Amino acid sequence: MQADRAGLSVTELVRQRATSGKVTPKRGLADAQLLSELNRVGVNLNQIARALNRGGDRDPHHLDHVLGQLVAVLEHVGRRT
């Protein structure tokens, strides 16, 4: 059933279809955790990019660690789809 797949009640599914013509699935806890993890990795990458753009010291071990985290998160996302 569409409502179950979207994580919504039948009433909410019908309301969304009637008002906007589309259904926005409810986000689960796993989605919130994934978004939080992606945000954390993104902040780390942004800090590294700013340091490099200012001519700061390059720490290849830190960059490798952050990129490894990004790869792990993206692999996790790939397994969920």
Secondary structure, 3 states (H helix, E strand, C coil): CHHHHHCCCHHHHHHHHHHHCCCCCCCCHHHHHHHHHHHHHHHHHHHHHHHHHCCCCCCHHHHHHHHHHHHHHHHHHHHHC
